[in-house]
Each structure stands twice: as structure tokens, then as C-alpha cells.
Amino acid sequence: MDSLLVRKLSHFVPLLPAEIELLKDMQSAELAVRRHREIVSEGRRYDTLFVLLDGFAARSRVVGNGGRQILNIVLPGDFIGFPGCFFESALYSVSALTKATVSRIPHARLVALFDTYPRLAAKIFWSFSCEAAMYAEHLVDLGRRSALERVAHFLLELHARLQLIGLADDRTYQMPLTQEQMGDTLGLSVPHVNRTLRQLRDDDLLVIEHQQVIIKDLDAVASLAGFKWRYFQRFGLPGQLDATDEAKTLQVVTISA
């Protein structure tokens, strides 16, 4: 099985062969999810984490007037349910935007990694810092960026994230989101999203055709959006990367829930 979670983590930190096998084993319980179906429902208690294996999903909250705010887009290789699994109930909902497949990982199994494989646990949890950085960027989107900058930044961020897992090339990627879903993510109306995409197309910066994003001038779009790749760069865990001793003893075992 080609694990996109392994691909993503390997971009940030080196993984030992045994760690790779353990991650694959942890994702063995698969579940098919229909489009629009909730994977996690706000307010419910969960003792399970999920990993999105394929498809697109969205973390979201519905406010009192029925409006929806998409917090971020979940891509293949992303965990679903963190940090909500550490609270009494889920803080937001996660819904499949397309037909999707997820794997289920008992919460207790992930927590047990801290005792049994602390280096791997550190790599997994450190990778969540990238997600935290994206939330910070989204706050800047909603508070300080213009509509044009928001849309450009959003599309570049998706491009960078999909490149990590091999689902985008240098300039193009598939993006099955509707303009309404983009608007719910960026705090924009559908007409505003439409006008902004038309401006990006007319300026020969990028275009969306048949659910494919084509970035015509990557540097210009990045400059327009103020996009920084720094939270996609490889990071180091001091004293943890040259794992020669652990490599000798690390064994793949089943951690009971």
C-alpha cells in the first residue's frame, strides 16, 4: 500500500523502515465514505482518529444563522479528529466533499506510541504544527488579505500541500471544490469568488478548467498572495533524526486499543 501519510511525514522528517511499516499497519482498517457524509459530527464524542486515504474533506462549523465556515480543507494523508479527540466532544464537523476513503485508528493506539515508539509519536505530533501554521494563515486571510490575495493564497497552499503527497506537479493539480465551498473557506460570497477567479484568469496568473487548477505564473501569484513556503519545509527534531540505536531495536507490533 502506498501510504500518502508516509509520503507527507517523510517530507518533514526521515522515517525508519520499521516506522513506515507501523504507519501502514495503523491505517489498515478502511472505510468508504459517500460524498457529503459526515466523518466527524460536532458535539459528539469520539475515541477514534481517522486518516483520509483519498478524496477531499472539510472541517467546518455551522453558526446560529445556518451559515457555514470551513476551517480548512482535509487532503489525503491528513489526520481527522485531532485535537478534537482530546476533548469531551468534537469541536467541529468533518464532511467528505467528494467520495472518500478513510482509515480508523483508535485514539488509545496513537497515544500508546508515546510509550512504545516515542520518536515516531514526536514525528506525528510535530507534523501537526504545519496544520497550526495553516490556521494562522487563514486568520490572516479573513482579517487582512483582500479577496484576490485570499483566493490566490488558498490555491497556492492547496498546490503546495498536494505536491507533498505527489498529487500535483509544478503548475497543475485537480481541485474538486465548488466556488461555494471556496467562499465558505475564505469568507467570500460566490459572486465575489467568481469575480476574483476571473481577474486571476484575465491577468494570466492562473485558471481553473474542468476542476483543474493551472498556475501560469507561480512567482507572480506567490508575490500577489504573500505566500511563504516556510511551513512546508523539512524540520528537525534535535537528537532524534540519527536513529541508529532505535533502528536496531524497533519492531513492528500491534498496539492494542
Backbone as numpy.savetxt, mean C-alpha at the origin, in Angstrom:
# Nx Ny Nz CAx CAy CAz Cx Cy Cz
5.30 -19.74 -5.34 4.45 -18.54 -5.34 5.33 -17.30 -5.34
5.05 -16.41 -6.26 5.78 -15.15 -6.33 5.10 -14.16 -5.40
5.70 -13.89 -4.25 5.07 -13.05 -3.23 5.41 -11.59 -3.47
4.37 -10.76 -3.67 4.60 -9.33 -3.85 4.97 -8.67 -2.53
4.54 -9.25 -1.41 5.00 -8.75 -0.10 6.50 -8.93 0.03
7.01 -10.07 -0.41 8.46 -10.31 -0.38 9.17 -9.32 -1.29
8.61 -9.08 -2.47 9.23 -8.10 -3.38 9.32 -6.73 -2.72
8.23 -6.32 -2.08 8.20 -4.99 -1.48 9.20 -4.89 -0.33
9.17 -5.86 0.58 10.09 -5.81 1.72 11.53 -5.89 1.26
11.80 -6.69 0.23 13.17 -6.84 -0.27 13.71 -5.54 -0.83
12.82 -4.67 -1.28 13.28 -3.36 -1.76 13.85 -2.54 -0.61
13.24 -2.65 0.56 13.65 -1.82 1.69 14.81 -2.43 2.48
14.78 -3.74 2.70 15.81 -4.41 3.49 16.10 -5.78 2.89
17.35 -6.24 2.98 17.65 -7.60 2.51 16.90 -8.63 3.35
16.43 -9.69 2.71 15.75 -10.78 3.40 16.56 -12.06 3.26
16.66 -12.80 4.33 17.30 -14.10 4.29 16.39 -15.09 3.56
16.96 -16.12 2.92 16.12 -17.13 2.25 15.07 -17.73 3.16
15.44 -18.01 4.41 14.47 -18.60 5.34 13.36 -17.60 5.69
13.70 -16.32 5.74 12.68 -15.30 6.01 11.70 -15.23 4.85
12.21 -15.35 3.63 11.35 -15.34 2.45 10.37 -16.50 2.50
10.88 -17.69 2.83 10.01 -18.86 2.90 8.96 -18.71 4.00
9.35 -18.14 5.12 8.39 -17.93 6.21 7.30 -16.95 5.79
7.67 -15.87 5.12 6.67 -14.90 4.65 5.70 -15.56 3.66
6.23 -16.39 2.78 5.36 -17.09 1.83 4.41 -18.03 2.56
4.94 -18.74 3.56 4.11 -19.67 4.33 3.00 -18.93 5.07
3.31 -17.75 5.57 2.31 -16.97 6.30 1.16 -16.52 5.41
1.37 -16.49 4.10 0.34 -16.01 3.17 -0.40 -17.14 2.48
-0.33 -18.34 3.03 -0.86 -19.51 2.33 -2.39 -19.62 2.39
-3.04 -19.00 3.37 -4.50 -19.08 3.48 -5.14 -17.98 2.65
-5.59 -18.31 1.43 -6.09 -17.31 0.49 -7.61 -17.23 0.50
-8.11 -16.04 0.20 -9.55 -15.79 0.15 -9.84 -14.86 -1.02
-10.76 -15.27 -1.89 -11.19 -14.41 -3.00 -12.20 -13.39 -2.50
-12.07 -12.16 -3.00 -12.94 -11.06 -2.56 -13.58 -10.42 -3.79
-14.90 -10.29 -3.75 -15.60 -9.65 -4.86 -15.39 -8.14 -4.84
-15.52 -7.53 -5.99 -15.43 -6.08 -6.11 -16.47 -5.41 -5.20
-16.08 -4.37 -4.51 -16.90 -3.57 -3.59 -17.15 -4.25 -2.24
-16.73 -5.48 -2.08 -16.96 -6.16 -0.80 -15.99 -5.63 0.25
-16.48 -5.49 1.49 -15.62 -5.05 2.58 -14.75 -6.21 3.07
-13.47 -5.93 3.19 -12.52 -6.88 3.78 -12.45 -6.65 5.28
-12.47 -5.39 5.67 -12.51 -4.97 7.07 -13.64 -3.96 7.20
-14.45 -4.10 8.24 -15.57 -3.18 8.47 -15.29 -2.34 9.70
-15.41 -1.03 9.55 -15.18 -0.12 10.67 -16.08 -0.48 11.86
-15.48 -0.49 13.05 -16.24 -0.76 14.26 -16.27 -2.21 14.68
-15.85 -3.12 13.81 -15.83 -4.53 14.17 -14.47 -4.91 14.75
-14.45 -5.94 15.55 -13.21 -6.42 16.15 -12.58 -7.47 15.24
-11.27 -7.42 15.10 -10.56 -8.37 14.25 -9.36 -8.94 14.99
-9.14 -10.23 14.80 -7.92 -10.85 15.32 -7.09 -11.42 14.18
-7.35 -10.87 12.99 -6.68 -11.34 11.77 -6.17 -10.15 10.97
-4.97 -10.29 10.46 -4.44 -9.36 9.46 -4.61 -9.99 8.09
-4.61 -9.16 7.08 -4.69 -9.63 5.71 -3.52 -9.06 4.92
-3.13 -9.77 3.87 -2.20 -9.25 2.88 -2.93 -9.27 1.55
-2.95 -8.15 0.85 -3.56 -8.10 -0.47 -2.63 -8.77 -1.47
-3.10 -9.83 -2.11 -2.28 -10.57 -3.06 -2.44 -10.05 -4.48
-3.65 -9.67 -4.85 -3.87 -9.03 -6.15 -5.12 -8.17 -6.08
-5.20 -7.22 -7.01 -6.31 -6.28 -7.02 -5.98 -4.99 -6.29
-6.94 -4.07 -6.28 -6.82 -2.79 -5.58 -7.89 -2.73 -4.49
-7.56 -2.09 -3.38 -8.52 -1.88 -2.30 -8.32 -0.48 -1.75
-9.22 -0.07 -0.84 -9.14 1.28 -0.28 -9.50 1.25 1.19
-8.70 1.95 2.00 -9.06 2.23 3.39 -9.91 3.50 3.39
-11.03 3.48 4.11 -11.91 4.64 4.04 -12.72 4.79 5.33
-13.23 6.00 5.52 -14.17 6.32 6.59 -15.38 7.00 5.96
-16.56 6.69 6.47 -17.78 7.36 6.04 -18.21 8.31 7.16
-18.44 9.57 6.80 -18.79 10.59 7.80 -20.31 10.70 7.91
-20.76 11.55 8.85 -22.18 11.63 9.19 -23.10 11.94 8.03
-22.65 12.74 7.08 -23.51 13.11 5.95 -23.47 12.09 4.82
-22.80 10.95 5.05 -22.74 9.90 4.05 -21.56 10.01 3.11
-20.79 11.09 3.21 -19.62 11.24 2.36 -18.50 10.29 2.76
-17.72 9.90 1.80 -16.63 8.96 2.05 -15.29 9.65 1.83
-14.38 9.43 2.78 -13.00 9.87 2.61 -12.13 8.62 2.49
-11.50 8.44 1.34 -10.54 7.35 1.18 -9.23 7.79 1.81
-8.76 7.00 2.76 -7.53 7.34 3.48 -6.30 7.02 2.65
-6.30 5.88 2.01 -5.26 5.56 1.05 -5.65 4.33 0.25
-4.90 4.09 -0.81 -5.16 2.96 -1.69 -4.26 1.80 -1.26
-4.86 0.62 -1.16 -4.11 -0.59 -0.81 -3.74 -1.31 -2.09
-2.46 -1.65 -2.22 -1.94 -2.31 -3.41 -1.46 -3.72 -3.07
-1.30 -4.59 -4.06 -0.79 -5.93 -3.79 0.53 -5.88 -3.02
0.63 -6.76 -2.02 1.81 -6.77 -1.17 1.65 -5.95 0.09
0.55 -5.20 0.22 0.31 -4.38 1.40 -0.44 -5.19 2.46
-0.13 -4.91 3.72 -0.91 -5.44 4.83 -2.22 -4.67 4.96
-3.26 -5.37 5.37 -4.55 -4.78 5.67 -4.88 -5.10 7.12
-5.27 -4.08 7.88 -5.68 -4.30 9.25 -4.69 -3.82 10.28
-3.57 -3.25 9.84 -2.61 -2.67 10.77 -2.73 -1.15 10.66
-2.81 -0.41 11.77 -2.70 -0.86 13.16 -4.04 -1.20 13.81
-5.13 -1.25 13.02 -6.44 -1.45 13.62 -6.57 -2.70 14.46
-5.79 -3.74 14.13 -5.90 -4.99 14.87 -5.44 -4.84 16.32
-4.73 -3.76 16.64 -4.27 -3.54 18.01 -5.27 -2.72 18.83
-6.40 -2.34 18.23 -7.42 -1.59 18.93 -8.64 -2.49 19.19
-9.54 -1.99 20.01 -10.73 -2.78 20.36 -11.57 -3.09 19.13
-11.61 -2.17 18.18 -12.36 -2.39 16.95 -11.67 -1.64 15.82
-12.03 -2.01 14.58 -11.39 -1.42 13.40 -11.69 0.07 13.33
-10.67 0.85 12.99 -10.78 2.30 12.94 -11.33 2.80 11.62
-11.33 1.94 10.61 -11.78 2.31 9.27 -12.18 1.03 8.55
-12.81 1.20 7.42 -13.17 0.06 6.57 -12.15 -0.10 5.45
-12.03 -1.31 4.97 -11.21 -1.59 3.79 -12.07 -2.36 2.81
-12.25 -1.81 1.62 -13.11 -2.41 0.60 -12.31 -2.69 -0.66
-12.67 -3.77 -1.33 -12.04 -4.10 -2.60 -12.57 -3.16 -3.69
-11.69 -2.49 -4.38 -12.09 -1.63 -5.50 -12.21 -2.42 -6.79
-11.55 -3.57 -6.81 -11.60 -4.49 -7.95 -11.78 -5.90 -7.38
-11.96 -6.85 -8.24 -11.87 -8.24 -7.78 -10.49 -8.45 -7.19
-10.40 -9.11 -6.04 -9.13 -9.18 -5.33 -8.96 -10.54 -4.66
-7.74 -10.79 -4.23 -7.41 -11.97 -3.42 -6.60 -11.51 -2.23
-6.95 -12.01 -1.06 -6.20 -11.69 0.15 -5.76 -12.98 0.83
-4.73 -12.87 1.64 -4.35 -13.97 2.53 -4.62 -13.53 3.96
-4.95 -14.49 4.81 -5.28 -14.20 6.20 -4.14 -14.64 7.11
-3.72 -13.75 7.99 -2.66 -14.04 8.95 -3.20 -13.74 10.34
-3.33 -14.74 11.21 -3.79 -14.46 12.57 -2.89 -13.43 13.25
-3.53 -12.50 13.93 -2.80 -11.45 14.63 -1.72 -12.05 15.52
-2.07 -13.12 16.23 -1.13 -13.74 17.17 0.11 -14.26 16.46
-0.06 -14.68 15.22 1.10 -15.21 14.50 2.10 -14.11 14.17
1.59 -12.95 13.80 2.49 -11.84 13.52 3.19 -11.37 14.79
2.42 -11.26 15.88 3.01 -10.83 17.15 4.07 -11.82 17.62
3.85 -13.12 17.37 4.80 -14.14 17.80 6.16 -13.99 17.13
6.19 -13.31 15.98 7.47 -13.10 15.31 8.45 -12.33 16.18
7.96 -11.47 17.06 8.86 -10.70 17.91 9.67 -11.60 18.83
9.08 -12.74 19.22 9.81 -13.69 20.06 10.64 -14.66 19.24
10.08 -15.13 18.14 10.73 -16.21 17.39 11.68 -15.71 16.30
11.29 -14.65 15.60 12.10 -14.09 14.52 12.12 -12.57 14.63
12.76 -12.03 15.66 12.69 -10.58 15.89 13.23 -9.75 14.74
14.23 -10.28 14.01 14.78 -9.51 12.89 13.73 -9.35 11.79
13.02 -10.43 11.47 11.97 -10.35 10.46 10.82 -9.46 10.93
10.46 -9.57 12.20 9.40 -8.70 12.75 9.78 -7.24 12.62
11.05 -6.93 12.90 11.51 -5.54 12.78 11.41 -5.06 11.34
11.75 -5.93 10.40 11.69 -5.55 8.99 10.25 -5.28 8.56
9.32 -6.12 9.02 7.92 -5.92 8.66 7.38 -4.63 9.26
7.63 -4.44 10.55 7.06 -3.26 11.21 7.76 -1.98 10.78
9.05 -2.05 10.48 9.74 -0.87 10.00 9.17 -0.44 8.65
8.77 -1.43 7.86 8.21 -1.09 6.54 6.92 -0.29 6.67
6.22 -0.42 7.81 5.00 0.36 8.01 5.30 1.85 8.09
6.56 2.21 8.36 6.91 3.63 8.41 6.71 4.28 7.05
6.85 3.51 5.99 6.59 4.04 4.64 5.12 4.43 4.52
4.24 3.60 5.06 2.81 3.93 5.03 2.52 5.18 5.84
3.18 5.31 7.00 2.98 6.51 7.82 3.42 7.76 7.06
4.51 7.64 6.30 4.98 8.77 5.50 3.96 9.15 4.43
3.28 8.14 3.87 2.26 8.43 2.87 1.07 9.16 3.48
0.69 8.77 4.70 -0.40 9.49 5.36 -0.02 10.96 5.57
1.24 11.21 5.92 1.69 12.59 6.09 1.57 13.36 4.78
1.95 12.72 3.68 1.83 13.38 2.37 0.37 13.67 2.04
-0.53 12.76 2.42 -1.94 12.98 2.12 -2.50 14.16 2.92
-2.00 14.34 4.14 -2.41 15.52 4.91 -1.97 16.80 4.22
-0.75 16.78 3.68 -0.27 17.93 2.93 -1.13 18.14 1.69
-1.49 17.02 1.01 -2.37 17.11 -0.16 -3.64 17.89 0.17
-4.30 17.45 1.24 -5.61 18.03 1.57 -5.50 19.45 2.09
-4.37 19.77 2.72 -4.25 21.08 3.36 -3.56 22.14 2.55
-2.57 21.76 1.74 -1.72 22.79 1.13 -1.50 22.66 -0.37
-1.78 21.52 -0.97 -1.52 21.39 -2.40 -2.75 21.78 -3.20
-2.50 22.35 -4.36 -3.58 22.67 -5.28 -4.14 21.37 -5.86
-5.29 21.46 -6.53 -5.88 20.28 -7.14 -4.92 19.64 -8.14
-4.26 20.47 -8.94 -3.32 19.95 -9.93 -2.16 19.22 -9.25
-1.65 19.80 -8.19 -0.54 19.18 -7.46 -0.99 17.89 -6.77
-2.20 17.88 -6.23 -2.71 16.68 -5.56 -2.80 15.50 -6.52
-3.43 15.74 -7.67 -3.62 14.66 -8.63 -2.27 14.17 -9.15
-1.38 15.09 -9.47 -0.06 14.70 -9.97 0.70 13.90 -8.92
0.66 14.35 -7.67 1.37 13.64 -6.60 0.78 12.25 -6.38
-0.53 12.17 -6.37 -1.22 10.89 -6.17 -0.83 9.88 -7.25
-0.82 10.31 -8.50 -0.51 9.40 -9.60 0.96 9.00 -9.60
1.85 9.90 -9.20 3.27 9.54 -9.09 3.51 8.59 -7.93
2.81 8.80 -6.83 2.97 7.90 -5.69 2.51 6.48 -6.04
1.37 6.36 -6.71 0.92 5.05 -7.16 1.96 4.41 -8.07
2.51 5.20 -8.97 3.54 4.70 -9.89 4.73 4.15 -9.12
5.21 4.91 -8.14 6.37 4.48 -7.36 6.06 3.21 -6.57
4.88 3.14 -5.97 4.52 1.96 -5.19 4.38 0.72 -6.07
3.79 0.88 -7.24 3.64 -0.26 -8.14 4.98 -0.71 -8.72
5.90 0.24 -8.92 7.23 -0.14 -9.38 7.94 -1.04 -8.37
7.72 -0.80 -7.07 8.36 -1.61 -6.03 8.03 -3.08 -6.18
6.82 -3.38 -6.67 6.38 -4.77 -6.75 6.35 -5.27 -8.19
6.95 -4.51 -9.09 7.07 -4.97 -10.47 5.81 -4.85 -11.29
4.87 -3.99 -10.89 3.61 -3.83 -11.62 3.54 -2.50 -12.37
4.68 -1.86 -12.56 4.75 -0.63 -13.36 6.11 -0.57 -14.01
6.17 -0.02 -15.21 7.47 0.20 -15.82 7.88 1.66 -15.60
8.82 2.14 -16.38 9.36 3.48 -16.13 8.34 4.59 -16.32
7.34 4.37 -17.14 6.42 5.47 -17.47 4.94 5.09 -17.44
4.59 3.82 -17.36 3.19 3.43 -17.46 2.80 2.42 -16.38
1.51 2.42 -16.05 0.96 1.40 -15.15 -0.55 1.35 -15.29
-1.13 0.23 -14.90 -2.58 0.07 -14.91 -3.17 0.66 -13.63
-4.26 1.43 -13.78 -4.86 2.10 -12.64 -6.39 2.03 -12.79
-7.04 1.06 -12.12 -8.47 0.84 -12.33 -9.38 1.74 -11.51
-8.85 2.83 -10.96 -9.67 3.71 -10.13 -10.53 4.62 -10.99
-11.73 4.90 -10.51 -12.61 5.86 -11.18 -12.25 7.27 -10.73
-12.75 8.25 -11.47 -12.53 9.64 -11.06 -13.22 9.93 -9.72
-14.33 9.27 -9.45 -15.00 9.44 -8.16 -14.10 8.94 -7.02
-13.47 7.78 -7.22 -12.58 7.24 -6.19 -11.35 8.12 -6.00
-10.83 8.66 -7.09 -9.72 9.61 -6.96 -10.16 10.83 -6.18
-11.37 11.32 -6.47 -11.88 12.49 -5.76 -12.07 12.22 -4.28
-12.57 11.02 -3.94 -12.75 10.67 -2.53 -11.42 10.56 -1.80
-10.36 10.26 -2.53 -9.03 10.19 -1.93 -8.44 11.58 -1.74
-8.66 12.45 -2.71 -7.98 13.74 -2.74 -8.83 14.91 -2.27
-10.07 14.64 -1.87 -10.94 15.73 -1.42 -11.38 16.64 -2.54
-11.61 16.06 -3.72 -12.01 16.83 -4.90 -13.30 16.26 -5.47
-14.09 17.11 -6.12 -15.28 16.65 -6.80 -14.88 15.96 -8.10
-15.81 15.16 -8.64 -15.53 14.48 -9.91 -15.25 15.49 -11.04
-16.05 16.57 -11.19 -15.73 17.54 -12.23 -14.34 18.16 -12.05
-13.94 18.39 -10.79 -12.62 18.97 -10.53 -11.52 18.00 -10.93
-11.70 16.73 -10.60 -10.72 15.71 -11.01 -10.63 15.66 -12.53
-11.79 15.69 -13.18 -11.82 15.62 -14.64 -11.09 16.79 -15.27
-11.33 18.00 -14.76 -10.65 19.19 -15.31 -9.14 19.10 -15.08
-8.76 18.60 -13.93 -7.33 18.51 -13.61 -6.63 17.50 -14.50
-7.25 16.36 -14.72 -6.66 15.36 -15.62 -6.57 15.90 -17.04
-7.58 16.67 -17.44 -7.54 17.27 -18.78 -6.40 18.27 -18.90
-6.15 19.03 -17.83 -5.04 19.98 -17.86 -3.70 19.26 -17.95
-3.54 18.18 -17.19 -2.29 17.40 -17.26 -2.09 16.83 -18.66
-3.20 16.41 -19.28 -3.11 15.89 -20.64 -2.77 17.01 -21.63
-3.44 18.15 -21.51 -3.20 19.25 -22.44 -1.79 19.81 -22.31
-1.23 19.74 -21.10 0.15 20.20 -20.89 1.17 19.14 -21.27
0.69 18.02 -21.81 1.54 16.92 -22.28 2.41 16.36 -21.15
1.83 16.28 -19.94 2.56 15.74 -18.79 2.21 14.28 -18.54
0.92 13.98 -18.52 0.49 12.58 -18.38 -0.92 12.45 -18.91
-1.30 11.20 -19.20 -2.63 10.94 -19.73 -3.09 9.59 -19.19
-4.40 9.44 -19.00 -4.98 8.16 -18.61 -5.86 7.68 -19.75
-5.53 6.52 -20.29 -6.27 5.94 -21.40 -6.58 4.48 -21.10
-7.87 4.13 -21.10 -8.28 2.74 -20.87 -7.66 2.18 -19.60
-7.74 2.94 -18.52 -7.24 2.57 -17.19 -5.71 2.42 -17.16
-5.03 2.99 -18.12 -3.57 2.98 -18.11 -3.07 4.42 -17.97
-2.22 4.62 -16.96 -1.59 5.93 -16.75 -0.29 5.96 -17.55
-0.15 6.97 -18.38 1.06 7.15 -19.19 1.69 8.47 -18.77
2.85 8.39 -18.13 3.56 9.59 -17.68 4.50 10.01 -18.79
4.22 11.14 -19.39 5.01 11.57 -20.55 6.27 12.32 -20.16
6.23 13.03 -19.05 7.41 13.78 -18.59 7.50 13.61 -17.07
8.22 12.57 -16.65 8.28 12.21 -15.24 8.88 13.33 -14.40
9.97 13.92 -14.87 10.63 14.98 -14.10 9.72 16.20 -13.94
9.02 16.55 -15.00 8.15 17.73 -14.94 6.97 17.49 -14.00
6.41 16.28 -14.04 5.29 15.97 -13.14 5.76 15.96 -11.69
6.95 15.39 -11.45 7.50 15.37 -10.09 7.76 16.78 -9.57
8.27 17.64 -10.45 8.52 19.03 -10.06 7.22 19.75 -9.75
6.21 19.54 -10.58 4.91 20.15 -10.36 4.31 19.72 -9.02
4.41 18.42 -8.71 3.79 17.88 -7.51 4.63 18.07 -6.26
5.90 18.43 -6.43 6.80 18.45 -5.28 7.03 17.06 -4.74
7.06 16.08 -5.64 7.15 14.68 -5.23 8.57 14.31 -4.86
8.73 13.65 -3.72 10.03 13.17 -3.26 9.99 11.65 -3.14
11.04 11.01 -3.62 11.10 9.54 -3.56 11.71 9.04 -2.25
11.98 9.92 -1.30 12.78 9.54 -0.14 12.12 8.45 0.71
10.78 8.41 0.78 10.17 7.37 1.61 9.99 6.06 0.86
10.57 5.96 -0.34 10.62 4.69 -1.05 12.05 4.16 -1.14
12.97 4.81 -0.47 14.37 4.39 -0.53 14.65 3.30 0.48
15.65 2.48 0.18 16.05 1.40 1.09 16.54 1.99 2.40
16.11 1.36 3.49 16.54 1.83 4.80 17.38 0.76 5.48
18.05 1.14 6.55 18.89 0.21 7.28 18.41 0.01 8.70
18.54 -1.20 9.18 18.28 -1.51 10.58 19.64 -1.71 11.22
20.12 -0.77 12.00 21.48 -0.85 12.54 21.74 -2.17 13.24
22.83 -2.82 12.82 23.23 -4.07 13.44 22.37 -5.26 13.06
21.44 -5.06 12.12 20.50 -6.13 11.81 20.68 -6.73 10.41
21.40 -6.06 9.55 21.38 -6.49 8.15 22.36 -7.61 7.83
23.52 -7.66 8.49 24.46 -8.75 8.26 24.09 -9.89 9.19
23.12 -10.66 8.76 22.48 -11.63 9.65 23.13 -13.00 9.55
24.46 -13.05 9.56 25.13 -14.33 9.34 24.85 -15.33 10.44
24.82 -14.87 11.70 24.57 -15.80 12.79 23.15 -16.34 12.75
22.20 -15.42 12.53 20.82 -15.89 12.49 20.58 -16.75 11.27
21.28 -16.48 10.17 21.10 -17.27 8.97 21.46 -18.73 9.21
22.38 -18.98 10.13 22.79 -20.35 10.42 21.73 -21.11 11.19
20.92 -20.37 11.96 19.99 -21.04 12.86 18.53 -20.84 12.50
18.24 -19.88 11.62 16.85 -19.57 11.30 16.20 -20.74 10.59
15.12 -21.23 11.12 14.39 -22.33 10.52 12.95 -21.89 10.28
12.37 -22.39 9.21 10.98 -22.07 8.93 10.10 -23.02 9.72
9.31 -22.47 10.61 8.39 -23.27 11.42 7.03 -22.62 11.36
6.03 -23.36 11.74 4.68 -22.82 11.81 4.47 -22.25 13.19
4.14 -20.96 13.24 3.86 -20.30 14.51 2.37 -20.42 14.75
2.00 -21.09 15.79 0.58 -21.32 16.04 -0.11 -20.03 16.42
-1.38 -19.95 16.06 -2.17 -18.77 16.41 -2.59 -18.84 17.87
